């Protein structure tokens, strides 16, 4: 094998390894387009870092089935775990480059920091890589083999015995989490 071919082969192998290492921190343009229609979104804002691990962000989102808004959980103050939308899997994303339709609210959950840390760890270790759950009307009772954003955050906090569903029932939505008495908004980006 010529020297040029060896260099090319090693470059391709290095790129494949680097791409694998970044899986879950990036989203392809095709996935971004499938996330939501957001056709009435006039301006996207950067989610940005959180104060603490286990914090939650809430953003506007208009899905094909209607407005349902969106939430994600901070695994660290700089990395979010979310279920972006149909056609993609739940994943970790860099908060400093993640943009959503505003306003974006950041909030903490009224529990111990150890509880918030455990919920974030559960989201990162157990809830990433799942297909998107399009059955939002029963997302609390249909298991965690598929997840939407609210279900992911709700399940992360249920793992530490905190129920972030404002109105109960068989489903949980982003606004249920935002308006739950256990969440406190500390920052809004417009």
Secondary structure, 3 states (H helix, E strand, C coil): CCHHHHHHHHHHHHHHHHHHHHECCECCHHHHHHHCCCCCCCCEEECCCCCCCCCEEEEECEECCEECCEEEEECCCCEEEECCCCCCECEEEECCCCEEEEEEEEEEECCCHHHHHHHHHHHHHHCCCCEECCCHHHCCCCCCCEECHHHHHHHHHHCCCCCCCCCCCCCCCHHHHHCCCCEEEEEEEC
